[in-house]
């Protein structure tokens, strides 16, 4: 299931210890200039199952 979440929801997940994978979907230049700590660079063109965690229950957050 895909859904949009608000920043506060993400903060609550962080504060509550929820484990999730965080992906920055911008280009390498933008990622290199600034990104959320812990985010992995994964441009939209590279979003494929093999580039995601194998845990199918993991919360995936893309920005």
N, CA, C and O atoms as CSV, one atom per row, in Angstrom:
chain,resi,resn,atom,element,x,y,z
A,1,UNK,N,N,0.836,-1.162,0.000
A,1,UNK,CA,C,0.000,0.000,0.000
A,1,UNK,C,C,0.892,1.240,0.000
A,1,UNK,O,O,1.901,1.290,0.704
A,2,UNK,N,N,0.520,2.216,-0.778
A,2,UNK,CA,C,1.250,3.481,-0.851
A,2,UNK,C,C,0.360,4.566,-0.269
A,2,UNK,O,O,-0.819,4.666,-0.608
A,3,UNK,N,N,0.937,5.379,0.611
A,3,UNK,CA,C,0.184,6.509,1.135
A,3,UNK,C,C,1.129,7.653,1.434
A,3,UNK,O,O,2.306,7.442,1.727
A,4,UNK,N,N,0.612,8.852,1.359
A,4,UNK,CA,C,1.375,10.039,1.716
A,4,UNK,C,C,1.307,10.214,3.228
A,4,UNK,O,O,0.275,9.962,3.849
A,5,UNK,N,N,2.416,10.647,3.806
A,5,UNK,CA,C,2.420,10.941,5.235
A,5,UNK,C,C,2.939,12.351,5.436
A,5,UNK,O,O,3.662,12.888,4.596
A,6,UNK,N,N,2.573,12.927,6.524
A,6,UNK,CA,C,3.033,14.264,6.883
A,6,UNK,C,C,4.370,14.150,7.618
A,6,UNK,O,O,4.718,13.090,8.137
A,7,UNK,N,N,5.098,15.237,7.653
A,7,UNK,CA,C,6.388,15.256,8.342
A,7,UNK,C,C,6.226,14.847,9.810
A,7,UNK,O,O,7.080,14.153,10.361
A,8,UNK,N,N,5.141,15.275,10.433
A,8,UNK,CA,C,4.924,14.931,11.838
A,8,UNK,C,C,4.780,13.424,12.004
A,8,UNK,O,O,5.248,12.865,12.996
A,9,UNK,N,N,4.136,12.756,11.041
A,9,UNK,CA,C,4.003,11.299,11.104
A,9,UNK,C,C,5.371,10.625,11.042
A,9,UNK,O,O,5.620,9.644,11.743
A,10,UNK,N,N,6.253,11.157,10.200
A,10,UNK,CA,C,7.606,10.615,10.097
A,10,UNK,C,C,8.375,10.862,11.390
A,10,UNK,O,O,9.084,9.978,11.871
A,11,UNK,N,N,8.237,12.049,11.948
A,11,UNK,CA,C,8.901,12.358,13.214
A,11,UNK,C,C,8.399,11.429,14.315
A,11,UNK,O,O,9.186,10.928,15.119
A,12,UNK,N,N,7.092,11.202,14.348
A,12,UNK,CA,C,6.530,10.298,15.355
A,12,UNK,C,C,7.083,8.887,15.197
A,12,UNK,O,O,7.357,8.209,16.187
A,13,UNK,N,N,7.248,8.443,13.949
A,13,UNK,CA,C,7.814,7.114,13.697
A,13,UNK,C,C,9.248,7.051,14.198
A,13,UNK,O,O,9.655,6.065,14.813
A,14,UNK,N,N,10.015,8.109,13.933
A,14,UNK,CA,C,11.404,8.170,14.409
A,14,UNK,C,C,11.449,8.155,15.937
A,14,UNK,O,O,12.194,7.383,16.541
A,15,UNK,N,N,10.641,9.016,16.548
A,15,UNK,CA,C,10.632,9.133,18.007
A,15,UNK,C,C,10.139,7.855,18.666
A,15,UNK,O,O,10.544,7.539,19.784
A,16,UNK,N,N,9.274,7.121,17.990
A,16,UNK,CA,C,8.725,5.895,18.548
A,16,UNK,C,C,9.583,4.674,18.300
A,16,UNK,O,O,9.228,3.568,18.708
A,17,UNK,N,N,10.716,4.866,17.631
A,17,UNK,CA,C,11.629,3.763,17.386
A,17,UNK,C,C,11.229,2.864,16.230
A,17,UNK,O,O,11.778,1.773,16.079
A,18,UNK,N,N,10.280,3.303,15.411
A,18,UNK,CA,C,9.858,2.490,14.260
A,18,UNK,C,C,11.024,2.374,13.283
A,18,UNK,O,O,11.699,3.358,12.980
A,19,UNK,N,N,11.242,1.184,12.807
A,19,UNK,CA,C,12.315,0.937,11.848
A,19,UNK,C,C,11.763,1.120,10.442
A,19,UNK,O,O,10.718,0.565,10.101
A,20,UNK,N,N,12.455,1.885,9.641
A,20,UNK,CA,C,12.046,2.096,8.262
A,20,UNK,C,C,13.250,2.422,7.412
A,20,UNK,O,O,14.310,2.775,7.927
A,21,UNK,N,N,13.084,2.304,6.112
A,21,UNK,CA,C,14.143,2.665,5.166
A,21,UNK,C,C,13.766,3.999,4.543
A,21,UNK,O,O,12.638,4.176,4.083
A,22,UNK,N,N,14.697,4.929,4.526
A,22,UNK,CA,C,14.462,6.280,4.019
A,22,UNK,C,C,15.246,6.485,2.735
A,22,UNK,O,O,16.460,6.288,2.696
A,23,UNK,N,N,14.533,6.887,1.677
A,23,UNK,CA,C,15.154,7.063,0.359
A,23,UNK,C,C,14.936,8.461,-0.173
A,23,UNK,O,O,13.825,8.989,-0.129
A,24,UNK,N,N,16.001,9.057,-0.675
A,24,UNK,CA,C,15.969,10.359,-1.338
A,24,UNK,C,C,15.869,10.090,-2.832
A,24,UNK,O,O,16.781,9.505,-3.417
A,25,UNK,N,N,14.778,10.509,-3.456
A,25,UNK,CA,C,14.546,10.239,-4.868
A,25,UNK,C,C,15.024,11.349,-5.792
A,25,UNK,O,O,14.745,11.318,-6.991
A,26,UNK,N,N,15.734,12.317,-5.256
A,26,UNK,CA,C,16.251,13.393,-6.101
A,26,UNK,C,C,17.529,12.908,-6.790
A,26,UNK,O,O,17.944,11.762,-6.613
A,27,UNK,N,N,18.127,13.766,-7.551
A,27,UNK,CA,C,19.352,13.391,-8.252
A,27,UNK,C,C,20.565,13.456,-7.344
A,27,UNK,O,O,20.494,13.982,-6.234
A,28,UNK,N,N,21.691,12.912,-7.826
A,28,UNK,CA,C,22.929,12.888,-7.034
A,28,UNK,C,C,23.408,14.268,-6.590
A,28,UNK,O,O,23.933,14.416,-5.487
A,29,UNK,N,N,23.230,15.272,-7.439
A,29,UNK,CA,C,23.677,16.624,-7.074
A,29,UNK,C,C,22.914,17.166,-5.879
A,29,UNK,O,O,23.512,17.696,-4.942
A,30,UNK,N,N,21.603,17.036,-5.912
A,30,UNK,CA,C,20.765,17.507,-4.801
A,30,UNK,C,C,21.042,16.706,-3.537
A,30,UNK,O,O,21.121,17.261,-2.441
A,31,UNK,N,N,21.189,15.404,-3.700
A,31,UNK,CA,C,21.481,14.539,-2.558
A,31,UNK,C,C,22.825,14.929,-1.939
A,31,UNK,O,O,22.953,15.020,-0.718
A,32,UNK,N,N,23.811,15.154,-2.786
A,32,UNK,CA,C,25.135,15.518,-2.288
A,32,UNK,C,C,25.156,16.860,-1.585
A,32,UNK,O,O,25.926,17.067,-0.646
A,33,UNK,N,N,24.305,17.775,-2.042
A,33,UNK,CA,C,24.261,19.102,-1.438
A,33,UNK,C,C,23.592,19.073,-0.065
A,33,UNK,O,O,24.006,19.777,0.855
A,34,UNK,N,N,22.552,18.250,0.057
A,34,UNK,CA,C,21.837,18.179,1.335
A,34,UNK,C,C,20.817,17.052,1.281
A,34,UNK,O,O,20.095,16.900,0.295
A,35,UNK,N,N,20.764,16.267,2.346
A,35,UNK,CA,C,19.761,15.218,2.466
A,35,UNK,C,C,19.505,14.926,3.934
A,35,UNK,O,O,20.295,15.300,4.801
A,36,UNK,N,N,18.401,14.259,4.202
A,36,UNK,CA,C,18.066,13.882,5.570
A,36,UNK,C,C,19.061,12.812,6.030
A,36,UNK,O,O,19.329,11.848,5.312
A,37,UNK,N,N,19.593,12.995,7.218
A,37,UNK,CA,C,20.561,12.046,7.758
A,37,UNK,C,C,19.974,10.636,7.743
A,37,UNK,O,O,18.856,10.417,8.211
A,38,UNK,N,N,20.724,9.695,7.211
A,38,UNK,CA,C,20.301,8.308,7.145
A,38,UNK,C,C,19.612,7.925,5.846
A,38,UNK,O,O,19.380,6.745,5.584
A,39,UNK,N,N,19.280,8.936,5.021
A,39,UNK,CA,C,18.615,8.642,3.747
A,39,UNK,C,C,19.616,8.075,2.746
A,39,UNK,O,O,20.782,8.469,2.713
A,40,UNK,N,N,19.137,7.150,1.941
A,40,UNK,CA,C,19.954,6.584,0.866
A,40,UNK,C,C,19.492,7.185,-0.453
A,40,UNK,O,O,18.298,7.395,-0.665
A,41,UNK,N,N,20.428,7.453,-1.320
A,41,UNK,CA,C,20.090,7.962,-2.646
A,41,UNK,C,C,19.499,6.827,-3.476
A,41,UNK,O,O,20.119,5.777,-3.638
A,42,UNK,N,N,18.294,7.048,-3.999
A,42,UNK,CA,C,17.649,6.076,-4.873
A,42,UNK,C,C,16.757,6.846,-5.847
A,42,UNK,O,O,15.568,7.031,-5.589
A,43,UNK,N,N,17.336,7.295,-6.971
A,43,UNK,CA,C,16.545,8.040,-7.949
A,43,UNK,C,C,15.336,7.223,-8.414
A,43,UNK,O,O,15.378,5.993,-8.439
A,44,UNK,N,N,14.279,7.911,-8.773
A,44,UNK,CA,C,13.039,7.259,-9.190
A,44,UNK,C,C,13.299,6.211,-10.271
A,44,UNK,O,O,12.684,5.145,-10.254
A,45,UNK,N,N,14.191,6.496,-11.199
A,45,UNK,CA,C,14.475,5.563,-12.296
A,45,UNK,C,C,15.096,4.251,-11.811
A,45,UNK,O,O,15.134,3.274,-12.559
A,46,UNK,N,N,15.581,4.220,-10.566
A,46,UNK,CA,C,16.224,3.029,-10.028
A,46,UNK,C,C,15.389,2.305,-8.970
A,46,UNK,O,O,15.870,1.362,-8.343
A,47,UNK,N,N,14.141,2.741,-8.769
A,47,UNK,CA,C,13.279,2.079,-7.786
A,47,UNK,C,C,12.787,0.773,-8.397
A,47,UNK,O,O,11.896,0.751,-9.246
A,48,UNK,N,N,13.392,-0.300,-7.941
A,48,UNK,CA,C,13.057,-1.660,-8.382
A,48,UNK,C,C,13.148,-2.564,-7.155
A,48,UNK,O,O,13.861,-2.250,-6.202
A,49,UNK,N,N,12.434,-3.676,-7.177
A,49,UNK,CA,C,12.451,-4.572,-6.009
A,49,UNK,C,C,13.851,-4.941,-5.520
A,49,UNK,O,O,14.074,-5.027,-4.312
A,50,UNK,N,N,14.786,-5.156,-6.425
A,50,UNK,CA,C,16.127,-5.563,-6.002
A,50,UNK,C,C,16.896,-4.451,-5.283
A,50,UNK,O,O,17.916,-4.716,-4.648
A,51,UNK,N,N,16.412,-3.203,-5.379
A,51,UNK,CA,C,17.065,-2.081,-4.702
A,51,UNK,C,C,16.398,-1.728,-3.371
A,51,UNK,O,O,16.764,-0.746,-2.725
A,52,UNK,N,N,15.414,-2.542,-2.969
A,52,UNK,CA,C,14.676,-2.293,-1.731
A,52,UNK,C,C,14.966,-3.399,-0.723
A,52,UNK,O,O,15.446,-4.469,-1.099
A,53,UNK,N,N,14.678,-3.148,0.564
A,53,UNK,CA,C,14.920,-4.184,1.574
A,53,UNK,C,C,14.133,-5.456,1.269
A,53,UNK,O,O,13.035,-5.397,0.716
A,54,UNK,N,N,14.687,-6.582,1.624
A,54,UNK,CA,C,14.004,-7.854,1.379
A,54,UNK,C,C,12.846,-8.075,2.349
A,54,UNK,O,O,11.971,-8.900,2.086
A,55,UNK,N,N,12.829,-7.350,3.463
A,55,UNK,CA,C,11.738,-7.450,4.439
A,55,UNK,C,C,10.495,-6.786,3.858
A,55,UNK,O,O,10.408,-5.560,3.793
A,56,UNK,N,N,9.544,-7.599,3.442
A,56,UNK,CA,C,8.329,-7.081,2.794
A,56,UNK,C,C,7.446,-6.292,3.745
A,56,UNK,O,O,6.549,-5.579,3.297
A,57,UNK,N,N,7.677,-6.402,5.043
A,57,UNK,CA,C,6.899,-5.653,6.021
A,57,UNK,C,C,7.530,-4.330,6.404
A,57,UNK,O,O,6.967,-3.578,7.199
A,58,UNK,N,N,8.694,-4.040,5.845
A,58,UNK,CA,C,9.405,-2.810,6.204
A,58,UNK,C,C,8.649,-1.591,5.697
A,58,UNK,O,O,8.062,-1.608,4.616
A,59,UNK,N,N,8.675,-0.535,6.503
A,59,UNK,CA,C,8.109,0.740,6.079
A,59,UNK,C,C,9.149,1.419,5.197
A,59,UNK,O,O,10.295,1.602,5.608
A,60,UNK,N,N,8.752,1.788,3.996
A,60,UNK,CA,C,9.634,2.479,3.069
A,60,UNK,C,C,9.180,3.916,2.941
A,60,UNK,O,O,8.005,4.176,2.679
A,61,UNK,N,N,10.096,4.852,3.122
A,61,UNK,CA,C,9.766,6.270,3.036
A,61,UNK,C,C,10.601,6.876,1.914
A,61,UNK,O,O,11.829,6.789,1.912
A,62,UNK,N,N,9.906,7.492,0.959
A,62,UNK,CA,C,10.565,8.137,-0.181
A,62,UNK,C,C,10.281,9.627,-0.146
A,62,UNK,O,O,9.159,10.050,0.130
A,63,UNK,N,N,11.308,10.420,-0.428
A,63,UNK,CA,C,11.082,11.862,-0.564
A,63,UNK,C,C,11.897,12.411,-1.704
A,63,UNK,O,O,11.843,13.610,-1.980
